[in-house]
């Protein structure tokens, strides 16, 4: 089963690009791993589509294996995990605002991904409020590296 999920994660994150209008750059795909009953994840996914990203949804009842394979620590966990493919693949954990994703795509830093831990009130998918204040953290492949602030929402 673990091997199947590993293959599914890699296959889902591999080259699924298409050009769409919106804020997103050309050929940018987001593969979202979420539970089928999570409404806030659905809202976040729709926002990504409206912004012009090609979105692939993979509903799963248990995301534990996906989060571990993606390198998401317990302190960074949120309700969904996504893979952003911009020629390089990044992990997106949780209700990350569009501005942080656009910053990640344009700068393409040498990190594993970014995370909005938990489910901050006012974040994208959680009764979105552009003035809501919360941090988006960058994390690396090395679990010994402490996450750092990548983007400050609402500031």
N, C-alpha and C positions, 0 to 999 in steps of 0.2 A: 504494500500500500504506500509506504514512504517513497519507494522508487517511482511509482505511478504519479504521485503528487509532485515529485521533483521534476519528472518529465513534463507534466502539465504546466508547471510554473515556467520552465524554460521555454517550452513551445508557445505558451500564451504570450510571453514577453518578447518573443522573436519577431522580427520584421513584419509587423502588421500595419503599415503606414498607408495613408491616403491623404490627399490634399483637400482641406475643407476651409470655408471662410471663417472669419472670426479673429480673435486676438492671438490664437496659437500660431506658431510658425508652421510652415509646410512640413508634411510628413512626420507629424508628432503623434504618437499613439500612447494612450494610457490604458493599461490592462488593470482592472479593478477586481480584487478578491474581497468579497463581502458575504455576509449571511443573507439569505433570501428574504428575511423578515425585517431587515433594518431600513426604516424609512429615511433616516438622516443620511445614510450612505447613498440611497437612491437620489436624494436631492442633490448631494455633492456630485454624483455621477452625471446627472442632468446638467448641472452648471458647467462641468468640463466639456460636455457636448456642445452646449450653447456658446462656449468660448472658442469652439472650432477644433477641438481635439477629436481625433478618432478614438472612441472609447469601446473597449471590449470588457464585458462583465462576466465574471466567473463566480456564480453563487456557490457557496460551500457552507456546510453546517458548522465546521470547525476550522478555524483559521490558524490554529497553533503551529502546524507544520509550515505553513506559508510564512508566518512571521519569523520563525526560527531560521528558515532558509534565506529569508531576506535580510537577516542580521538585525532585526528589531529587538532591542532589549526590553525587559519588562517595564522599565521606567519610561520608555517612549511609546508604549503600546496605546493604540486607539481602536476604534471599531472596524476599520477596514485598512487594507494594505494594497497599494497599487505600484505598478512598474511604469515609469515614464521612459519612453524610448525616443531619444533625440539624436540618434546615431551612437550614443552612449546610453546605457541604462542606469536609471536612478530609482531608488525606492522612495515612495511617497506614503507616509504613514499618517492616517487620520485626515482631519478636516483642514487641509492646507489651503490657504487663500490663493487665488489665481496669481496675485502679484508675486508671491514667493515661488510659485512654479515657473513663472516667466523669468524671474531672476535666475533660478537654477538653470533653465534652458539656455539663457543668453550667456551666463558666466561659465557654465560647465566646470565647476570646481572638482578637485580630486577628492571626492567624498563618496560614501556609499548611498546616502540619501538624506531626506529631510523628514521631520516628524512634528506633528502637533499632538502632543500627548493628551490622552483623555478625550473629552468632548466639550471644549470651552464654549460657554454661552456666547452667542453672537458670531461664532465662526461659520464659515461657509458650510451650509447643511444643518446648522443649529440655530435657526431663526436669525439668519445673517444680518449683522449690523456692521457696516464698514468702520464704525468708530470703536468696535469692541477691541480691547487690548489683551493680547496674549502673544507668546513667543513661539516661533518655529525653530526647531533645533536641527543642526547638521550633525550627522554621525558618520563614522568611518567603518572600514572593515575590521579594525582592531578593537575588540571589546574593552581593552585597557584605556583607550582614548575616551575622555569625558566629552559628552555632547556639548556643542557650543551654539550660541544663538546665531542663527542664519538670517532671520527676518523678524522684525517686531511689528506685528499687526496693530493697526489703530493708532500708529504714531507718525 
